[in-house]
Amino acid sequence: MSRLDAMRSTLEACRQSHLLQHIDGLSEIDQEVLLKRLESLPLESLPAMIEQLVLAAPVAGDGDLHPAPCVCIKPEQACGSVDLIDAEDLRVRGEAMLEAGRVAAFTVAGGQGTRLGWNGPKGTFPASPVSGKPLFRLFAEQILAAERRWGRTIRWYIMTSESNDSQTRAFFLDNRCFGLDRRQIMMFPQGMMPAFDMKTGKILLERPGVPVMSPDGHGGSFHALLASGAIDHMEGRGIEAISYFQVDNPLSPVLDPIFLGLHADKAHSSGEFTSKMVSKASPDEKVGVFAFINGCLGVVEYTDLSEAEARSTDESGRLRFAAGNIAMHIISTDFARRVATAGQDDLPWHRAVKKVSHIDHRTGEPMMPSEPNAIKLERFVFDAMGIAAKPAILEVDRAEQFAPIKNATGIDSAESSKQMQSDLYGDWLEQAGVQVPRRGDGHIDAAIEISPLTAMSASDLEGVDLPSKIAKGVSFAC
């Protein structure tokens, strides 16, 4: 049986034979592209997935929810069930890992800047408040600063997407990898999943011979790390811990010794999967929350919390479900390999109802729906917490580590992020004795930017030549 005949048989078995309906009209190259695409899909699992996730209406969850425990180093900021721990002890553990070269940085950077009005990968977006450094450069400077401090080359793995992989590679080369050796950077695209007609379960076609595809979610990073050879690459270089963070947060610490120290602390963590959280700013903040779900630690998306759960408080008046997920994790390489090679059902698929343009597979006529018509499936990286033996969660200060750029305006926009960056760096300058202007609401009334190559924390400003005063409304960078 030929390869094409074998695919026809497989597609007939999973009721998707329409995908080959136009193959005779395709060039040999396009036929090969289509076959490779189809061979990359979990075709044997498709019928069950479609039945359970596409055709079946979602059932409201009756899960038993309880607040997640966390580790905190600042008791005045703690929320929920808290275990206080010595930050310096964690720092020593984490720095030992960095000095031994056992840690790699891993950036999830598959998104485009479309929502921000930016024509390019989100990592190329100008994010800093004074010089407009792109997000990728801000992370690269952190890596360079870490290499200087701990005397080790830091490997950087970047997960792109099919839509931005070539642009991202070109951007790094055009900028000479921001001072890093290109050999220490490894890029690879994440996996893709097809979009399904929500009524029939058939895979939609973008055009003849081309299924509608979308990224398989940040949970696909486990398989992408394995399939790309990144895990083999890490293990061959003695890397034991992966510092995972998403590209849209310019304040994300690429390599946090305290966080790494908690990951390595056997009293609190199995050393498989460790996460960070911030206390939610309000019940309505659009972040998922860490919680025990039917006895298993995980993340509940904000859309899945009931109004009562989102607003429920404890005896002290604090939100019960306040542990906001900020997409920062430490993952052991051994654990990443185990998740990537496990069965298909270990990380669940999540459904998203979308409006998707496509063609009628029978006539080729373009279809431009006015209402949601499709289901996209994706996996979430934090679902791996349910597989880890003893995952740990570290509470951190939002003002120091979380200023995401997700929206064009308002909350979590470039404007709000730049203000938070200026607030943080203005606070550092004040600790160094510099007079800094503040508005009546307490925010810094200036644009301030401090490169990681100058300082990685307020204490690093000791000995740096600084002005005695920053004037109101000016821009200052160092």
Disulfide bonds with the S-S distance in Angstrom:
none
